Amino acid sequence: MDNASTDDTAAIVAGYPGAILVREPRKGITFARQAGLAASRGDLIANVDADTMLPPGWLARVYGEFAKDERLVCLSGPFVYYDAPRWVQVGTRLFYAVAFGSSLVARIIFRTGSIAQGGNFVCRRRALEAIGGFDTSIAFYGEDTDIARRLCRVGRVAFTFRLPIYASGRRLTAEGVIATGVRYAVNYVWVLLFGRPFTRTSTDIRPARAPHRLPAPSRPLRRVPR
């Protein structure tokens, strides 16, 4: 996906035989996701970011979970920030635990509420089409909560710590860990309660030049809690 990039995205993709580059000139994560959905042809639509790395077994687990449950319409897992210090990774796990618990409470009390991690979730095409796809009026914050909230109306949305993915923590570094966590938490609750995010804009954080390969993770994936 080339979402109004200013780096070598198109040239890098052209170097991989069989790869298809989808161009979306309107900058924004939901515009990019919707364009990817429109260009895709498969039954399962994976939404992963350019700065993420799939660990071994990620695809096998995705296929296995969807194969054994026809009601499953969305499967998601956590980020492991490979370039963040240890205390940030511990804090991130606590954040996920609280978010997961609150989603269960919201589901019981309000009959809504599920969580999905943007950049690490897979959906059934028919479910996305049934809810009208991604909401392109949402700029950034809350887009994953919105898709999970709407998808749970047509099937089961699952979040599992057994489906982690490596991701860059550069937004945490640029905006501050606590400030970013509070912003995500507020928008998560706002979308669950009111159907819209509280924060309508976001800071565009991009590296000066996209690397051809992401750096190796600083610690093994097995440390993610199961």
BAZA-725373 format. One record per residue (C-alpha): residue in three letters; y, x, z. Coordinates in steps of 0.1 Angstrom, whole numbers, padded with zeros to 4 digits, always signed. Each point is the difference from the previous one (the first is absolute). Layout:
% residues N
ALAYXZ...
//
This chain:
% residues 226
MET+0000+0000+0000ASP+0034+0014-0011ASN+0024-0020+0021ALA+0034+0014-0012SER-0012+0035+0010THR+0023+0030-0005ASP-0027+0026+0002ASP-0030+0010-0022THR-0021-0030+0006ALA-0004-0010-0036ALA-0008+0036-0011ILE-0026+0004+0027VAL-0018-0032-0008ALA+0000+0009-0036GLY-0021+0030+0009TYR-0029-0021+0012PRO-0022-0014-0028GLY-0006-0037+0004ALA+0028-0006+0025ILE+0024-0028-0008LEU+0036+0002+0010VAL+0017-0033+0008ARG+0038+0002-0001GLU+0022-0023+0022PRO+0037+0008-0004ARG+0011-0023+0028LYS-0002+0022+0031GLY-0018-0016+0029ILE-0035+0000+0015THR-0007-0037-0007PHE+0012+0003-0036ALA-0024+0029-0003ARG-0029-0018+0016GLN+0006-0031-0022ALA+0001+0021-0032GLY-0032+0017+0010LEU-0017-0034+0006ALA+0012-0012-0034ALA-0014+0031-0018SER-0033+0001+0019ARG-0032-0015-0012GLY-0024+0003+0029ASP-0012-0024+0026LEU+0012+0022+0029ILE+0036+0012+0001ALA+0005+0032+0020ASN+0035+0007+0013VAL+0004+0037+0008ASP+0031+0021+0000ALA+0007+0032-0020ASP+0002+0021+0032THR-0034-0011+0014MET-0034+0015-0003LEU-0033-0020+0000PRO-0025+0015+0024PRO-0037+0003-0011GLY-0018-0033+0003TRP+0032-0021-0003LEU-0010-0018-0032ALA-0036-0005+0011ARG+0011-0017+0032VAL+0024-0022-0020TYR-0027-0011-0024GLY-0025-0005+0028GLU+0023-0022+0021PHE+0010-0023-0029ALA-0036-0002-0013LYS-0013-0014+0033ASP+0028-0026+0006GLU+0012-0023-0027ARG+0027-0014+0023LEU+0016+0034+0004VAL+0032+0001-0021CYS+0017+0030+0015LEU-0012+0032+0017SER+0023+0026+0016GLY-0001+0030+0022PRO+0024+0024+0018PHE+0020+0030-0011VAL-0008+0034+0013TYR+0032+0021-0004TYR-0014+0033-0011ASP+0033+0019+0002ALA+0011-0014+0034PRO-0004+0016+0034ARG-0028-0010+0024TRP+0022-0022+0022VAL+0012-0020-0030GLN-0036-0007-0010VAL-0009-0011+0035GLY+0031-0023+0001THR-0009-0014-0034ARG-0035-0009+0013LEU+0015-0018+0030PHE+0024-0019-0024TYR-0029-0012-0021ALA-0019-0011+0031VAL+0029-0021+0012ALA+0006-0014-0035PHE-0036-0009-0004GLY-0001-0018+0034SER+0032-0019-0007SER-0014-0012-0033LEU-0030-0015+0018VAL+0023-0018+0024ALA+0022-0012-0029ARG-0031-0013-0018ILE-0012-0019+0030ILE+0034-0015+0010PHE+0018-0004-0032ARG-0030-0003-0024THR+0015+0029-0020GLY+0003+0037+0003SER-0020+0028-0014ILE+0009+0036-0006ALA-0003+0022-0030GLN+0012+0036-0004GLY+0022+0003-0031GLY-0015+0029-0020ASN-0035-0006+0013PHE-0012-0035-0009VAL-0023-0016-0026CYS+0002-0036-0011ARG-0020-0023-0021ARG+0018-0009-0033ARG-0007-0037+0003ALA+0015-0001+0035LEU+0032+0018-0011GLU+0003-0023-0030ALA-0005-0031+0022ILE+0029+0009+0023GLY+0023+0010-0029GLY-0003+0038+0003PHE+0025+0022+0018ASP+0033-0013+0012THR+0025+0021-0020SER+0029-0012+0021ILE-0012+0022+0029ALA+0014+0035-0005PHE-0022+0021+0023TYR-0005-0009+0036GLY-0025-0028+0007GLU-0015-0001-0034ASP-0035+0008+0012THR+0003-0025+0029ASP+0012-0027-0024ILE-0030+0005-0024ALA-0024+0000+0029ARG+0016-0032+0015ARG-0003-0018-0033LEU-0034+0012-0009CYS-0015-0012+0032ARG+0006-0035-0012VAL-0025+0004-0028GLY-0026+0022+0016ARG-0008+0027+0026VAL+0024+0029+0005ALA-0016+0030+0018PHE+0014+0031+0016THR-0024+0027+0010PHE+0004+0035+0015ARG-0030+0010-0021LEU+0021+0001-0031PRO+0027+0027+0006ILE+0020+0018-0026TYR+0020+0031+0001ALA+0038-0005-0005SER+0032+0019+0002GLY+0022-0004+0031ARG+0032+0010-0018ARG+0017-0033+0008LEU-0008+0004+0037THR+0016+0035-0002ALA+0030-0011-0019GLU+0008-0032+0020GLY-0015+0009+0034VAL-0033-0010+0014ILE+0013-0025+0026ALA+0026-0016-0023THR-0025-0004-0028GLY-0026-0015+0024VAL+0025-0025+0014ARG+0011-0010-0035TYR-0036-0006-0011ALA-0008-0020+0031VAL+0031-0022-0002ASN-0007-0008-0037TYR-0036-0006+0007VAL+0008-0027+0026TRP+0028-0014-0021VAL-0023-0006-0029LEU-0026-0016+0021LEU+0024-0024+0017PHE+0025-0007-0027GLY-0017+0010-0033ARG+0027+0025-0009PRO+0008+0036+0011PHE+0029+0007+0023THR+0010+0032-0018ARG+0010-0007-0036THR+0006+0036-0012SER-0017+0034+0004THR+0008+0036-0005ASP-0014+0016-0031ILE-0019+0030+0012ARG-0015+0021-0027PRO-0008+0037-0002ALA+0022+0020-0023ARG-0030+0007-0022ALA-0034-0017+0002PRO-0029+0025+0005HIS-0029+0000-0024ARG-0023+0001+0030LEU+0005-0011+0036PRO-0005+0026+0027ALA-0033+0000+0018PRO-0001-0020+0032SER+0006+0019+0032ARG-0030-0014+0018PRO-0032-0018-0009LEU-0001-0037-0006ARG-0028-0005+0026ARG+0026+0000+0028VAL+0012-0034-0011PRO-0013-0025+0027ARG-0028-0023-0011
//
